[in-house]
């Protein structure tokens, strides 16, 4: 069986969240290619983790379904949109996942993404319901909703490689997802939310203190000048939340992502 999906995860002084994300990827029920990029992290233990992880892969010491593992050390905080462009340009699979490192995933996160994209030729990208207590358990029964209204969700997009439009180089860290979604809609594709494989997103963990860039004014100036059919898109607040609803009632994360 050929590998159909590749995943990109970028780390910058966020080893705890990156490790958790990788643990969830290793529990996926389908094979995938994985590219891990470290943005010159100074956090203690980062290099050891990445080096040991690669050795485990080479020696076949873990049972995860990673088909191809690439680990890249950039040497500096490279523009995120450049990393996205290069990842898409150099990946060989039909489907691509631009995944934030500060997420927790259901074990069928990747397989449900593949299933929807295969079943629905007019769906160009998929997202997963996020931080929503109503959708807190995963199941084997595929359930999704094709969205008629344009939207965006920047933290877990999985899309067709054939639909991707290279982000302009003048856009560096911000508005790349806005650009991708706009171009997809202009090509008459739709988006879909997958309901039976929810995720948890912790939001904005690469802060200024961690070395992340938070001044988006330059990118905003560039984005505002672009002639795009769809701008200022928002995410679907009924399905996905910026902040976890369930933190109010202190539920355990493993319980939230347990099988229904």
C-alpha positions in Angstrom: 0.0 0.0 0.0 1.5 3.4 -1.0 1.8 6.2 1.5 -0.7 8.9 0.7 0.0 11.6 3.3 3.0 13.7 4.5 3.0 15.7 7.8 5.1 18.8 8.7 5.7 19.7 12.3 7.8 22.7 13.3 9.4 23.2 16.7 10.8 26.3 18.4 11.6 25.9 22.1 8.5 23.9 22.6 9.9 20.4 23.3 7.1 19.3 25.6 4.3 20.0 23.1 6.4 18.7 20.2 7.0 15.4 22.0 3.3 15.0 22.8 2.4 15.7 19.2 4.9 13.1 18.0 3.6 10.6 20.5 0.1 11.0 19.0 1.5 10.7 15.4 3.2 7.4 16.4 -0.2 6.1 17.4 -1.8 6.8 14.1 -3.5 3.9 12.2 -2.1 4.7 8.8 1.4 5.1 7.3 2.7 8.5 6.7 5.8 10.6 5.9 7.0 13.0 8.6 9.2 16.1 8.4 10.3 17.6 11.7 11.9 21.0 11.5 13.7 22.6 14.5 14.1 26.4 14.3 17.4 26.6 16.2 15.9 25.9 19.6 17.9 26.7 22.6 15.8 24.7 25.0 17.7 22.1 26.9 17.3 18.5 25.6 16.0 19.5 22.2 19.0 18.3 20.2 19.2 15.0 22.2 15.5 14.3 21.6 15.7 14.9 17.8 18.9 12.9 17.5 17.6 10.0 19.6 14.3 10.0 17.7 16.1 9.7 14.4 18.3 6.9 15.7 15.2 5.0 16.8 13.7 5.4 13.4 16.9 4.2 11.6 17.2 1.2 14.0 13.5 0.3 13.7 13.0 0.7 17.5 9.5 2.0 17.5 6.3 0.6 16.1 4.8 3.8 14.7 3.8 3.9 11.1 6.3 6.5 9.9 7.4 5.5 6.4 9.9 8.3 5.8 11.3 10.6 8.5 13.2 13.8 7.8 14.7 16.0 10.5 15.8 19.4 9.5 17.7 21.9 11.7 17.3 25.4 10.1 20.0 27.1 12.3 17.7 30.2 12.7 14.0 31.0 13.0 13.2 30.6 9.4 9.9 32.1 8.0 7.1 29.6 8.5 5.5 30.3 5.1 8.9 29.4 3.4 8.9 26.1 5.3 5.3 25.4 4.1 6.2 26.2 0.5 9.3 23.9 0.5 7.5 21.1 2.3 4.7 21.1 -0.4 7.2 21.5 -3.2 9.4 18.5 -2.1 6.8 16.1 -0.8 5.7 13.2 -3.0 2.4 12.3 -1.5 -1.1 13.4 -2.8 -2.2 14.8 0.6 -0.3 17.1 2.9 -0.8 18.1 6.6 0.5 21.4 8.0 0.3 20.6 11.6 1.0 22.8 14.6 3.1 21.2 17.3 0.9 22.3 20.1 -1.9 19.8 19.4 -3.1 16.5 20.6 -4.5 14.1 18.1 -7.0 11.2 17.9 -5.4 8.0 16.6 -7.4 8.2 13.3 -6.6 11.9 12.7 -4.7 11.1 9.5 -6.8 8.2 8.2 -10.0 10.2 8.4 -8.4 13.1 6.6 -7.4 10.7 3.8 -10.9 9.1 3.7 -12.7 12.4 3.3 -10.4 13.7 0.6 -10.8 10.4 -1.3 -14.5 10.3 -1.0 -15.2 14.0 -1.8 -13.4 15.2 -5.0 -14.7 18.8 -4.5 -13.3 19.0 -1.0 -9.8 20.6 -1.3 -8.9 20.6 2.4 -10.1 19.2 5.7 -9.9 20.3 9.4 -10.9 18.6 12.6 -13.2 19.8 15.3 -11.1 21.4 18.0 -11.4 22.2 21.7 -15.1 21.4 21.7 -16.5 19.4 24.6 -19.4 18.2 22.3 -16.8 16.5 20.1 -14.4 15.1 22.6 -14.3 11.3 21.8 -13.1 9.7 18.6 -14.8 6.8 16.8 -14.3 4.5 13.8 -17.5 5.7 12.2 -16.5 8.4 9.7 -18.5 11.6 10.2 -17.8 14.9 8.5 -19.5 18.0 7.4 -18.8 19.8 4.1 -18.9 23.6 4.7 -20.8 25.7 2.2 -19.5 29.0 3.6 -15.8 29.9 3.2 -13.8 29.6 6.4 -10.2 29.1 7.6 -8.5 27.2 10.4 -4.8 27.6 10.6 -3.6 24.9 12.9 -4.3 21.5 11.3 -5.1 21.9 7.6 -4.8 18.8 5.5 -5.1 19.5 1.8 -4.5 18.1 -1.7 -1.0 18.8 -3.0 -2.6 19.6 -6.4 -4.6 22.5 -4.8 -1.7 24.2 -3.1 -0.7 27.7 -4.2 2.8 28.8 -3.3 2.6 31.6 -0.7 4.2 34.9 -1.9 7.7 35.4 -0.5 6.8 38.8 0.9 4.6 36.9 3.4 6.8 35.4 6.0 5.3 34.2 9.3 1.7 35.3 9.0 -1.3 35.2 6.6 0.0 32.1 4.8 -3.0 30.1 5.9 -5.3 33.0 4.8 -3.6 32.9 1.4 -3.9 29.1 1.0 -7.6 29.0 1.9 -8.4 31.9 -0.4 -6.7 30.2 -3.4 -8.5 27.0 -2.7 -11.9 28.6 -2.7 -11.0 30.5 -5.9 -10.4 27.1 -7.4 -14.0 26.2 -6.5 -13.0 23.7 -3.8 -14.8 23.4 -0.5 -13.6 22.7 3.1 -14.8 20.0 5.4 -14.8 19.5 9.2 -14.2 16.0 10.4 -16.3 15.2 13.5 -15.3 11.7 14.6 -11.5 12.5 15.1 -11.4 15.6 17.3 -8.2 17.3 18.3 -7.0 19.6 21.1 -5.1 22.8 20.3 -3.3 24.7 23.0 -2.9 27.9 21.0 0.1 30.2 20.6 2.7 28.3 22.6 5.6 29.7 20.6 5.6 33.1 22.3 8.0 36.0 22.1 9.7 34.6 25.2 10.3 31.3 23.4 11.8 33.1 20.4 8.7 33.2 18.2 7.8 36.2 16.1 4.6 38.0 17.0 4.7 41.3 15.1 2.5 40.7 12.1 2.3 44.3 10.8 4.6 43.9 7.9 2.9 40.8 6.7 -0.5 42.5 7.1 0.6 45.3 4.9 1.6 42.9 2.2 -1.6 40.7 2.6 -3.9 43.7 2.4 -2.5 44.6 -1.0 -3.0 41.2 -2.5 -5.9 40.8 -4.9 -7.7 37.8 -3.5 -11.3 36.7 -3.8 -11.6 35.7 -0.2 -10.1 37.7 2.6 -10.7 38.1 6.4 -12.0 34.6 6.7 -12.9 33.3 10.2 -13.0 29.8 11.6 -16.3 28.1 12.5 -16.9 28.9 16.1 -19.6 26.3 16.5 -17.2 23.5 15.7 -13.8 24.7 16.7 -12.9 26.9 19.7 -9.8 29.1 20.2 -9.5 28.0 23.8 -10.4 24.6 25.2 -13.9 24.6 26.6 -13.1 21.6 28.7 -10.4 23.3 30.8 -13.3 24.8 32.8 -14.3 21.3 34.1 -10.7 19.9 34.4 -11.2 16.8 32.3 -8.1 14.7 31.6 -6.8 14.9 28.0 -6.5 11.2 27.6 -10.1 10.9 28.6 -11.2 13.5 26.2 -9.6 11.7 23.3 -10.6 8.2 24.3 -12.7 6.1 22.0 -16.5 6.5 22.2 
